[in-house]
């Protein structure tokens, strides 16, 4: 059962990327190293993300996930150098260099620079998962470069079913070592052979293991290799020459998006897309029904117009043409319509009441609308215009204030 970690700060040995993102979030896959306080010895415990309650953390990424490469850098800097790095090391990587993050380390004695390479998605996922839980990341180091290096010797950490091997100040690699004691012994011997081919032999090897179960495998490997190997608990990490936090790119928002597990949103996204599709289908069906009703209503209006005025040859706007024909018939009969000048003026005079004697300063009639400029001060007060509008409405008039000209109103019949 995973323990609940309640500390201000701790060192987290991040599991290898092969455990998967879901295992990191839900299982006790992280090894948390806690410094001793008040005379207590340091201790380590396994915990899940949900069990962590830390203010800050130092991350040690598994050595199998971080590749250390000495590179000869071109005379570039800034963004141009960042774009050139994938092309410089793509032949030395097993995965696509464009999906990796690159952190530059110090200059090596031969003039080259140390380059730490890690999968960008895994780096952002781990750091983002901790930051969303309120944990401040102090640094992110390759595990192999955080081991205390003995003089004229090597250091090995046995953590998460693997080995983190450090053979120099800026040299190290990771090795898989799972299974029982004989398989672990074979893995340690193989890792020592690889280290021996990469540089000078070691006089002593300091081994740091997360549990005492590694003792028999280490003793057997030491006897087979003929080198002294001393076993210790996990140590306090030493300063690494390279920080993987420098490999992060983009803004906080883009990193937050990169850390989201979009696979968990597949079902809600599918449901949302289905709802949107159903809404659009219903909207189009409703529009088609309204379009059919509009066409039917227009046909009915045109039929009524042709029945009333069979002499009309072309029908473009039945309603407008009907209004014009009715107005022509009323004019021929000597009758006035509700939007003629005299009816509008008469009803407006009734709405004004006794004030109509000297209320009007000027009149303008155009296209069935009467524009009246009233004398100054007639519409002063908050309720004067509302009262005049209500009086006009009682007499079948619609009154609107002209925003362009003060003390001016526009009248027309109510529709």
C-alpha positions as CSV (number, residue, x, y, z in Angstrom):
1,X,0.0,0.0,0.0
2,X,1.4,3.4,-0.9
3,X,2.3,5.8,1.8
4,X,1.0,9.4,2.0
5,X,4.0,11.8,1.7
6,X,3.6,15.0,3.7
7,X,6.7,17.0,3.4
8,X,7.9,20.5,2.3
9,X,10.4,19.0,-0.2
10,X,11.7,15.6,-1.4
11,X,13.6,13.9,-4.1
12,X,11.5,11.9,-6.5
13,X,13.0,9.0,-8.5
14,X,10.8,9.1,-11.6
15,X,10.0,5.6,-12.9
16,X,10.9,4.7,-16.5
17,X,8.6,5.8,-19.3
18,X,7.8,2.1,-20.0
19,X,5.5,2.0,-16.9
20,X,3.0,4.2,-18.8
21,X,1.3,7.4,-17.9
22,X,-1.7,5.8,-16.3
23,X,0.5,3.7,-13.9
24,X,2.3,6.9,-12.9
25,X,-0.9,8.6,-11.9
26,X,-2.7,5.7,-10.2
27,X,-0.1,3.3,-8.8
28,X,2.7,3.7,-6.3
29,X,5.3,3.8,-9.1
30,X,7.4,6.8,-7.8
31,X,10.2,6.3,-5.3
32,X,10.4,9.3,-3.0
33,X,13.6,10.0,-1.1
34,X,13.1,12.0,2.1
35,X,16.0,13.7,3.9
36,X,16.4,13.0,7.5
37,X,15.3,15.6,10.1
38,X,16.1,16.0,13.8
39,X,18.7,13.3,13.9
40,X,16.6,10.8,11.9
41,X,18.2,8.9,9.0
42,X,17.0,9.5,5.4
43,X,14.4,7.2,4.2
44,X,12.6,6.3,1.0
45,X,9.1,5.2,0.2
46,X,6.9,4.4,-2.8
47,X,4.0,6.7,-3.5
48,X,1.5,7.5,-6.2
49,X,0.8,11.0,-7.5
50,X,-2.4,11.3,-5.5
51,X,-0.5,10.4,-2.3
52,X,2.0,13.2,-2.7
53,X,1.5,16.4,-0.7
54,X,4.7,18.3,-1.3
55,X,5.6,22.0,-1.8
56,X,8.6,21.3,-3.9
57,X,10.5,18.4,-5.4
58,X,13.7,17.5,-7.2
59,X,13.1,15.1,-10.0
60,X,15.6,12.4,-11.0
61,X,14.6,10.9,-14.4
62,X,15.4,7.3,-15.0
63,X,18.7,6.8,-16.7
64,X,17.1,4.6,-19.3
65,X,15.0,7.6,-20.5
66,X,17.9,10.1,-20.7
67,X,20.6,9.8,-23.3
68,X,23.9,11.7,-22.7
69,X,25.7,12.6,-25.9
70,X,28.9,14.7,-26.4
71,X,28.2,16.9,-29.5
72,X,30.2,19.3,-31.6
73,X,28.0,22.4,-31.7
74,X,27.9,24.7,-34.8
75,X,28.5,28.5,-34.3
76,X,24.9,29.1,-33.6
77,X,22.9,30.4,-30.6
78,X,19.3,30.8,-29.4
79,X,16.5,29.6,-31.5
80,X,18.7,28.7,-34.5
81,X,20.8,26.3,-32.3
82,X,17.6,24.8,-30.9
83,X,16.4,24.0,-34.4
84,X,19.8,22.5,-35.4
85,X,20.1,20.1,-32.4
86,X,17.7,17.4,-33.7
87,X,19.7,17.2,-36.9
88,X,23.0,16.8,-35.0
89,X,22.0,13.8,-33.0
90,X,19.3,12.0,-35.0
91,X,21.7,9.3,-36.0
92,X,22.4,8.5,-32.4
93,X,18.8,8.1,-31.3
94,X,16.3,5.3,-31.7
95,X,13.3,7.5,-31.8
96,X,12.4,10.6,-33.9
97,X,14.6,13.4,-32.9
98,X,11.8,15.9,-33.4
99,X,9.8,14.3,-30.5
100,X,12.7,14.8,-28.1
101,X,13.7,17.6,-25.7
102,X,17.4,18.7,-25.5
103,X,19.2,20.2,-22.5
104,X,22.7,21.5,-23.0
105,X,25.3,20.8,-20.3
106,X,28.8,22.1,-19.7
107,X,31.7,22.2,-22.1
108,X,33.8,19.0,-22.0
109,X,37.6,18.9,-21.9
110,X,37.8,18.1,-25.7
111,X,35.7,21.2,-26.6
112,X,32.4,19.4,-27.2
113,X,29.2,20.1,-25.2
114,X,27.3,17.6,-23.1
115,X,23.7,17.1,-24.4
116,X,21.0,15.4,-22.5
117,X,18.1,14.0,-24.6
118,X,14.7,12.9,-23.3
119,X,11.3,12.3,-24.8
120,X,9.5,15.6,-24.7
121,X,6.0,14.2,-24.1
122,X,7.2,12.2,-21.1
123,X,9.1,15.2,-19.6
124,X,6.1,17.5,-20.0
125,X,3.7,14.8,-18.6
126,X,5.6,14.2,-15.4
127,X,6.4,17.8,-14.7
128,X,2.8,18.9,-15.6
129,X,1.2,16.2,-13.4
130,X,3.2,17.4,-10.4
131,X,2.7,21.1,-11.1
132,X,-1.1,20.6,-11.4
133,X,-1.0,19.2,-7.8
134,X,0.7,22.3,-6.5
135,X,4.3,20.9,-6.4
136,X,7.0,23.3,-7.4
137,X,9.8,21.6,-9.5
138,X,13.1,22.8,-8.2
139,X,15.2,20.9,-10.9
140,X,15.0,17.8,-13.1
141,X,18.2,15.9,-13.4
142,X,19.3,12.7,-15.2
143,X,19.5,10.0,-12.4
144,X,23.0,8.8,-13.6
145,X,24.5,12.3,-13.2
146,X,23.0,12.8,-9.7
147,X,25.0,9.9,-8.1
148,X,28.0,10.6,-5.9
149,X,31.0,9.7,-8.0
150,X,34.0,8.1,-6.0
151,X,37.5,9.0,-7.0
152,X,38.8,6.7,-9.7
153,X,35.6,4.7,-9.5
154,X,32.1,4.4,-10.7
155,X,28.6,4.7,-9.1
156,X,25.6,2.5,-9.8
157,X,22.0,3.0,-8.6
158,X,19.7,0.1,-8.6
159,X,16.2,1.7,-8.8
160,X,12.9,0.8,-10.6
161,X,14.2,-2.5,-11.9
162,X,17.1,-0.9,-13.7
163,X,20.6,0.5,-13.3
164,X,21.8,4.0,-13.4
165,X,25.5,3.9,-14.1
166,X,27.8,6.9,-13.7
167,X,31.4,6.5,-15.0
168,X,32.5,10.2,-15.1
169,X,31.6,13.8,-14.4
170,X,29.5,14.0,-17.5
171,X,29.2,10.3,-18.5
172,X,26.6,7.7,-17.6
173,X,23.9,5.4,-19.0
174,X,20.9,3.3,-18.0
175,X,20.5,-0.5,-18.1
176,X,17.5,-2.8,-17.5
177,X,17.8,-5.2,-14.6
178,X,14.6,-7.0,-13.8
179,X,13.8,-10.5,-12.5
180,X,15.4,-12.6,-9.8
181,X,19.0,-12.5,-8.4
182,X,20.7,-14.4,-11.2
183,X,19.1,-12.2,-13.9
184,X,20.1,-9.1,-11.9
185,X,23.6,-10.4,-11.6
186,X,23.8,-10.8,-15.4
187,X,22.5,-7.3,-15.9
188,X,25.1,-5.8,-13.6
189,X,27.9,-7.7,-15.3
190,X,26.7,-6.6,-18.7
191,X,26.5,-3.0,-17.6
192,X,30.0,-3.2,-16.2
193,X,31.3,-4.5,-19.5
194,X,29.7,-1.6,-21.4
195,X,31.2,0.8,-18.9
196,X,34.6,-0.7,-19.2
197,X,34.6,-0.3,-23.0
198,X,33.6,3.3,-22.7
199,X,36.6,4.5,-20.5
200,X,39.1,3.6,-17.9
201,X,38.5,0.7,-15.5
202,X,37.3,1.5,-12.0
203,X,39.2,0.7,-8.9
204,X,36.0,0.8,-6.7
205,X,32.3,0.9,-7.5
206,X,29.8,2.3,-5.1
207,X,26.4,0.7,-5.5
208,X,23.2,2.4,-4.1
209,X,20.1,0.2,-4.0
210,X,16.5,1.0,-3.1
211,X,16.2,-2.2,-1.1
212,X,18.5,-4.9,0.4
213,X,17.3,-7.5,-2.1
214,X,20.1,-6.4,-4.4
215,X,22.9,-7.6,-2.1
216,X,23.2,-11.1,-3.5
217,X,23.2,-9.9,-7.1
218,X,25.9,-7.3,-6.3
219,X,28.1,-9.8,-4.5
220,X,27.9,-12.3,-7.4
221,X,28.6,-9.5,-9.9
222,X,31.6,-8.2,-7.9
223,X,33.1,-11.7,-7.7
224,X,32.7,-12.3,-11.4
225,X,34.1,-8.9,-12.4
226,X,36.9,-9.0,-9.9
227,X,36.3,-5.5,-8.5
228,X,35.3,-4.2,-5.1
229,X,31.6,-3.2,-5.0
230,X,30.1,-1.7,-1.8
231,X,26.4,-1.6,-1.3
232,X,24.7,1.5,0.3
233,X,21.1,2.9,0.6
234,X,20.0,5.5,-1.8
235,X,22.1,8.7,-1.2
236,X,21.3,12.3,-1.3
237,X,21.7,13.5,-4.9
238,X,24.7,15.6,-5.9
239,X,24.4,18.6,-8.2
240,X,24.0,17.5,-11.8
241,X,25.9,19.4,-14.6
242,X,22.7,19.5,-16.7
243,X,19.1,20.4,-15.8
244,X,16.3,18.9,-18.0
245,X,14.1,21.9,-17.1
246,X,16.1,23.9,-19.6
247,X,14.8,21.6,-22.4
248,X,11.2,22.8,-21.9
249,X,9.9,25.0,-24.7
250,X,6.9,27.2,-25.2
251,X,4.6,29.1,-22.8
252,X,3.0,27.8,-19.7
253,X,-0.3,27.4,-21.6
254,X,1.2,25.3,-24.3
255,X,3.0,23.1,-21.7
256,X,-0.3,22.7,-19.9
257,X,-2.0,21.5,-23.1
258,X,0.8,19.1,-23.7
259,X,0.3,17.6,-20.3
260,X,-3.4,16.8,-20.8
261,X,-4.2,13.2,-21.3
262,X,-6.5,13.7,-24.4
263,X,-7.3,10.0,-24.5
264,X,-9.5,10.4,-21.4
265,X,-11.6,13.0,-23.3
266,X,-12.4,10.7,-26.3
267,X,-15.8,9.6,-25.0
268,X,-16.9,13.1,-23.9
269,X,-15.7,14.5,-27.2
270,X,-17.6,11.8,-29.1
271,X,-20.8,12.6,-27.1
272,X,-20.3,16.3,-27.7
273,X,-19.8,15.8,-31.4
274,X,-22.9,13.6,-31.6
275,X,-24.9,16.3,-29.8
276,X,-23.6,19.0,-32.1
277,X,-24.4,16.9,-35.2
278,X,-28.0,16.2,-33.9
279,X,-28.4,20.0,-33.2
280,X,-27.2,20.9,-36.7
281,X,-29.5,18.3,-38.3
282,X,-32.5,19.5,-36.3
283,X,-31.6,23.1,-37.1
284,X,-31.4,22.4,-40.9
285,X,-34.7,20.4,-40.8
286,X,-36.4,23.3,-39.0
287,X,-35.0,25.8,-41.5
288,X,-36.2,23.6,-44.4
289,X,-39.7,23.5,-42.8
290,X,-39.7,27.3,-42.4
291,X,-38.5,27.8,-45.9
292,X,-41.3,25.7,-47.2
293,X,-43.8,27.7,-45.1
294,X,-42.4,30.9,-46.5
295,X,-42.7,29.7,-50.1
296,X,-46.3,28.6,-49.4
297,X,-47.2,31.9,-47.8
298,X,-45.6,33.9,-50.7
299,X,-47.5,31.8,-53.2
300,X,-50.7,32.4,-51.3
301,X,-50.1,36.2,-51.3
302,X,-49.4,36.2,-55.0
303,X,-52.6,34.3,-55.6
304,X,-54.6,36.7,-53.6
305,X,-53.0,39.7,-55.4
306,X,-53.7,38.2,-58.9
307,X,-57.3,37.5,-57.9
308,X,-57.7,41.2,-56.7
309,X,-55.7,42.7,-59.6
310,X,-55.8,40.3,-62.6
311,X,-54.4,43.0,-64.9
312,X,-51.0,42.9,-63.2
313,X,-48.4,41.2,-65.4
314,X,-45.4,40.8,-63.2
315,X,-45.5,40.1,-59.4
316,X,-42.2,40.8,-57.7
317,X,-43.4,41.8,-54.1
318,X,-47.0,41.0,-53.6
319,X,-47.4,42.9,-50.3
320,X,-45.8,46.1,-51.6
321,X,-47.6,46.0,-54.9
322,X,-50.9,45.4,-53.1
323,X,-50.3,48.4,-50.8
324,X,-49.6,50.6,-53.9
325,X,-52.6,49.4,-55.8
326,X,-54.9,50.0,-52.7
327,X,-53.4,53.5,-52.3
328,X,-54.0,54.2,-56.0
329,X,-57.7,53.1,-55.7
330,X,-58.1,55.2,-52.6
331,X,-56.6,58.2,-54.3
332,X,-58.9,57.7,-57.4
333,X,-61.9,57.6,-55.1
334,X,-60.9,60.8,-53.3
335,X,-60.2,59.0,-50.0
336,X,-57.1,59.4,-47.9
337,X,-55.1,56.6,-46.4
338,X,-53.9,56.3,-42.8
339,X,-50.3,57.3,-43.9
340,X,-51.4,60.4,-45.9
341,X,-50.3,63.8,-44.7
342,X,-53.7,65.2,-43.4
343,X,-54.7,62.1,-41.4
344,X,-51.3,62.0,-39.8
345,X,-51.3,65.7,-39.0
346,X,-54.8,65.6,-37.7
347,X,-54.3,62.7,-35.3
348,X,-51.0,64.2,-34.1
349,X,-52.8,67.5,-33.3
350,X,-55.3,65.5,-31.3
351,X,-52.5,63.9,-29.4
352,X,-50.9,67.3,-28.6
353,X,-54.2,68.7,-27.3
354,X,-54.2,72.3,-26.3
355,X,-50.5,72.5,-27.0
356,X,-51.0,72.1,-30.7
357,X,-51.7,75.8,-31.2
358,X,-48.0,76.8,-31.1
359,X,-46.2,73.5,-30.6
360,X,-45.1,72.9,-34.2
361,X,-42.0,74.7,-35.6
362,X,-41.8,72.9,-39.0
363,X,-43.3,69.9,-40.9
364,X,-41.8,67.5,-43.5
365,X,-43.8,64.7,-45.1
366,X,-42.1,62.0,-47.2
367,X,-43.1,58.4,-48.1
368,X,-45.9,58.0,-45.5
369,X,-43.8,59.5,-42.7
370,X,-44.4,62.9,-41.0
371,X,-41.3,64.6,-39.5
372,X,-42.3,67.3,-37.0
373,X,-39.9,69.7,-35.3
374,X,-41.4,71.0,-32.1
375,X,-40.6,74.3,-30.5
376,X,-37.8,74.3,-27.9
377,X,-38.8,73.2,-24.4
378,X,-41.9,71.3,-25.3
379,X,-40.3,67.9,-24.7
380,X,-38.3,68.9,-21.7
381,X,-38.6,66.6,-18.7
382,X,-38.2,62.8,-18.5
383,X,-41.9,62.0,-19.0
384,X,-42.9,64.5,-21.7
385,X,-41.8,62.3,-24.6
386,X,-43.3,59.2,-23.0
387,X,-46.6,60.9,-22.5
388,X,-46.7,62.2,-26.0
389,X,-45.8,58.7,-27.4
390,X,-48.7,57.1,-25.3
391,X,-51.2,59.7,-26.6
392,X,-50.1,59.0,-30.2
393,X,-50.4,55.3,-29.7
394,X,-54.0,55.7,-28.5
395,X,-54.7,57.4,-31.9
396,X,-53.1,54.8,-34.0
397,X,-49.8,56.6,-34.5
398,X,-46.2,55.4,-33.9
399,X,-43.9,58.2,-32.6
400,X,-40.1,58.0,-32.6
401,X,-37.6,60.6,-31.5
402,X,-35.1,61.7,-34.2
403,X,-31.6,61.1,-32.7
404,X,-30.0,63.4,-35.3
405,X,-32.1,66.5,-34.5
406,X,-33.3,67.6,-31.1
407,X,-36.9,68.4,-30.4
408,X,-37.8,66.4,-33.6
409,X,-40.2,63.4,-33.9
410,X,-41.1,61.1,-36.7
411,X,-44.7,59.9,-37.1
412,X,-46.3,57.0,-38.9
413,X,-49.3,54.7,-38.7
414,X,-49.2,51.7,-36.3
415,X,-48.6,48.5,-38.2
